[in-house]
Amino acid sequence: MVGFARRMKNSFAGILIGMILIPGSVALHAWNEYRTIHRTKGLAEAESVMQPIADPSVVDDSLNQKLVYCSGHAETQETLEDTEFGVQQNAVRLRRVVEMYQWDRERRSGDGNSSQRYKYSEGWHSGRIDSSDFESRYENPQLMFDDKEYLAREVNVGAYMLSDNLKRDMNAWQPILPDATFAQQNAASGGSFIVAHDMIYWGRQTPNPDSPQIGDIRIAFSYVPSGEVSLAAKLNGSSFAQYKTSNGEGIERLYMGRLTHDEVIAHLKTENTVLAWGLRALGLGMCVSGFSLMLGPVQAMFSWIPFLGGLTGFVLFVAAFLMSVVVSSTTIAIAWFAVRPLMSVGLLILSAAAGIAIRAVRTKKEDQPLVLESIRT
C-alpha cells in the first residue's frame, strides 16, 4: 500500500511537468513552422536569382555581391600539422579525435521506491564523463589530450578562395594511419604509447588495446583532402560570403562532388525539410509525454491490478498520442494555411480523425469500471 501511495504522489507531481511540456510543444511547433515557411520562401527567392560562375578560373566582376553557384576542384597547397603528435598532412581539414576508457552511469527504473538505482559500465567515450557524483570506486581520471581540428587558410576553387564556413562544409574525411614512429611522440607526458588498430593508444603503463584499463586513451587522426565541390554563396570579390535573401535567410553552403544548379537547390530544400520533420517529431514527442504525465494519476489508480493496470496504461498512451496528434496537426495547419491551404486542410482532417478516435478510446475507457467490478465479484 505504501508503494501505491508513492506512485500516486509521483503521478500528481508529473502533472506539473506535463503542464510545461504541452505548451512547450505548441511553442516549438509554432516556431518550427514559422522557421520552415520563412526558409522555404527564402530558398524560392534564391532559386530565382542564383547565377552560375561559368569559368571558375577567372574572376567575374559582373557577379560581385550576387548569389552564385560554382562547381569545381577545391585545392590547397598547405600542410596542416598537429604539433603535439607530429602529424603532418596536405589537407583542407585535419582533426584529432580522442576517446578515454572510463566509467559511465545509467539510471535504472525503480520499483516505486525513492532511492535511485544505477548501473556502472566501462567503455570508450569522447571527452571526460563527470564522475564527481559517482560512487568513490568509479572515479574517472583527467583527460590527458583533447580533440583538435585544424583548417587550411587558403583553399581555392580556380581563382576563387573559399570562406571558412565553406571549408568546414568539406567533409570527405579519410583516416591517417599512424606508423610506429608515432609511439615515440609526447614521451614527456609520463605515459606510454603504442600503435594498434590504426590508432594511437596511451596509458600510464603500457596500454593493451584488447584489454584496456580505466584512464587509457586512444587517438585517431583524419583529414579532408582537396576534392570536387559545388557551392551556393554570395560572391565577394574573389571570395565568398553569406548571401541574404530579402526576408533575411542566409545562403552559404558547400556540397562535396560535382552538382548542377538544380541539384544544389534541391539539397538546400531537402535540408530544410529534414530539419522541419525532425523538430515536428520532437514536438509531438514532447506533447505525448506531457499528456501521458497528465493522465498519470489515472494509470496509478489501476496499477495495483496486474491485467487492468497494463490495459489502462496502453489505453491512456493511445489517448495521449491521439490528443497530441490533434494539438500538433492543428498548430501546424494554422501556421501553413496562408502558404499551402491544401496541406492545412489535410492536417485538419487528420486532426478531426484523431478526435473521433479519442472519443472511441474514451468510450472504451468508460467500460473499464465494469471490468473492475467483475474482478471484485
ChimeraX attribute file (.defattr): number of C-alpha atoms within 10 A of each C-alpha:
attribute: neighborCount
match mode: 1-to-1
recipient: residues
	/A:1	7
	/A:2	9
	/A:3	13
	/A:4	15
	/A:5	13
	/A:6	14
	/A:7	21
	/A:8	19
	/A:9	13
	/A:10	17
	/A:11	21
	/A:12	18
	/A:13	15
	/A:14	20
	/A:15	19
	/A:16	13
	/A:17	15
	/A:18	23
	/A:19	15
	/A:20	13
	/A:21	21
	/A:22	24
	/A:23	15
	/A:24	16
	/A:25	26
	/A:26	21
	/A:27	14
	/A:28	20
	/A:29	26
	/A:30	19
	/A:31	15
	/A:32	21
	/A:33	22
	/A:34	15
	/A:35	14
	/A:36	19
	/A:37	18
	/A:38	14
	/A:39	21
	/A:40	17
	/A:41	16
	/A:42	19
	/A:43	21
	/A:44	13
	/A:45	15
	/A:46	23
	/A:47	16
	/A:48	8
	/A:49	13
	/A:50	17
	/A:51	16
	/A:52	16
	/A:53	16
	/A:54	11
	/A:55	13
	/A:56	17
	/A:57	13
	/A:58	12
	/A:59	17
	/A:60	16
	/A:61	11
	/A:62	9
	/A:63	16
	/A:64	16
	/A:65	16
	/A:66	17
	/A:67	25
	/A:68	22
	/A:69	24
	/A:70	24
	/A:71	26
	/A:72	20
	/A:73	18
	/A:74	22
	/A:75	21
	/A:76	19
	/A:77	14
	/A:78	15
	/A:79	15
	/A:80	21
	/A:81	18
	/A:82	16
	/A:83	10
	/A:84	9
	/A:85	14
	/A:86	11
	/A:87	17
	/A:88	13
	/A:89	17
	/A:90	18
	/A:91	22
	/A:92	27
	/A:93	24
	/A:94	27
	/A:95	21
	/A:96	19
	/A:97	16
	/A:98	22
	/A:99	22
	/A:100	29
	/A:101	20
	/A:102	25
	/A:103	23
	/A:104	21
	/A:105	14
	/A:106	10
	/A:107	10
	/A:108	10
	/A:109	10
	/A:110	11
	/A:111	11
	/A:112	14
	/A:113	12
	/A:114	10
	/A:115	7
	/A:116	11
	/A:117	12
	/A:118	13
	/A:119	9
	/A:120	12
	/A:121	11
	/A:122	14
	/A:123	13
	/A:124	18
	/A:125	16
	/A:126	16
	/A:127	16
	/A:128	19
	/A:129	17
	/A:130	13
	/A:131	16
	/A:132	10
	/A:133	8
	/A:134	15
	/A:135	9
	/A:136	9
	/A:137	7
	/A:138	18
	/A:139	18
	/A:140	20
	/A:141	17
	/A:142	12
	/A:143	16
	/A:144	15
	/A:145	18
	/A:146	13
	/A:147	14
	/A:148	12
	/A:149	15
	/A:150	15
	/A:151	20
	/A:152	18
	/A:153	17
	/A:154	16
	/A:155	23
	/A:156	22
	/A:157	22
	/A:158	17
	/A:159	14
	/A:160	22
	/A:161	21
	/A:162	23
	/A:163	18
	/A:164	15
	/A:165	14
	/A:166	21
	/A:167	22
	/A:168	16
	/A:169	15
	/A:170	22
	/A:171	15
	/A:172	15
	/A:173	14
	/A:174	12
	/A:175	14
	/A:176	18
	/A:177	14
	/A:178	18
	/A:179	13
	/A:180	12
	/A:181	10
	/A:182	17
	/A:183	18
	/A:184	12
	/A:185	17
	/A:186	15
	/A:187	10
	/A:188	7
	/A:189	13
	/A:190	10
	/A:191	15
	/A:192	19
	/A:193	24
	/A:194	21
	/A:195	21
	/A:196	17
	/A:197	11
	/A:198	14
	/A:199	19
	/A:200	23
	/A:201	26
	/A:202	25
	/A:203	23
	/A:204	14
	/A:205	12
	/A:206	13
	/A:207	21
	/A:208	14
	/A:209	19
	/A:210	8
	/A:211	6
	/A:212	19
	/A:213	18
	/A:214	17
	/A:215	23
	/A:216	25
	/A:217	26
	/A:218	26
	/A:219	19
	/A:220	19
	/A:221	23
	/A:222	19
	/A:223	23
	/A:224	21
	/A:225	20
	/A:226	20
	/A:227	17
	/A:228	17
	/A:229	21
	/A:230	22
	/A:231	27
	/A:232	28
	/A:233	27
	/A:234	23
	/A:235	25
	/A:236	18
	/A:237	16
	/A:238	16
	/A:239	17
	/A:240	25
	/A:241	22
	/A:242	20
	/A:243	22
	/A:244	17
	/A:245	18
	/A:246	11
	/A:247	11
	/A:248	11
	/A:249	18
	/A:250	18
	/A:251	20
	/A:252	19
	/A:253	22
	/A:254	24
	/A:255	20
	/A:256	18
	/A:257	16
	/A:258	17
	/A:259	19
	/A:260	15
	/A:261	19
	/A:262	11
	/A:263	12
	/A:264	22
	/A:265	19
	/A:266	14
	/A:267	14
	/A:268	19
	/A:269	15
	/A:270	12
	/A:271	10
	/A:272	18
	/A:273	14
	/A:274	11
	/A:275	13
	/A:276	18
	/A:277	14
	/A:278	13
	/A:279	17
	/A:280	21
	/A:281	14
	/A:282	15
	/A:283	24
	/A:284	23
	/A:285	16
	/A:286	22
	/A:287	28
	/A:288	25
	/A:289	22
	/A:290	26
	/A:291	25
	/A:292	25
	/A:293	25
	/A:294	21
	/A:295	21
	/A:296	23
	/A:297	20
	/A:298	18
	/A:299	24
	/A:300	22
	/A:301	16
	/A:302	18
	/A:303	19
	/A:304	14
	/A:305	14
	/A:306	9
	/A:307	10
	/A:308	18
	/A:309	16
	/A:310	15
	/A:311	17
	/A:312	20
	/A:313	19
	/A:314	13
	/A:315	16
	/A:316	21
	/A:317	20
	/A:318	17
	/A:319	25
	/A:320	22
	/A:321	21
	/A:322	22
	/A:323	20
	/A:324	27
	/A:325	22
	/A:326	21
	/A:327	21
	/A:328	24
	/A:329	24
	/A:330	21
	/A:331	22
	/A:332	22
	/A:333	22
	/A:334	16
	/A:335	21
	/A:336	19
	/A:337	13
	/A:338	10
	/A:339	11
	/A:340	12
	/A:341	14
	/A:342	13
	/A:343	14
	/A:344	21
	/A:345	16
	/A:346	13
	/A:347	22
	/A:348	19
	/A:349	16
	/A:350	16
	/A:351	23
	/A:352	16
	/A:353	14
	/A:354	21
	/A:355	18
	/A:356	13
	/A:357	16
	/A:358	19
	/A:359	12
	/A:360	13
	/A:361	16
	/A:362	14
	/A:363	11
	/A:364	11
	/A:365	15
	/A:366	11
	/A:367	10
	/A:368	14
	/A:369	11
	/A:370	10
	/A:371	11
	/A:372	13
	/A:373	9
	/A:374	9
	/A:375	10
	/A:376	7
	/A:377	5
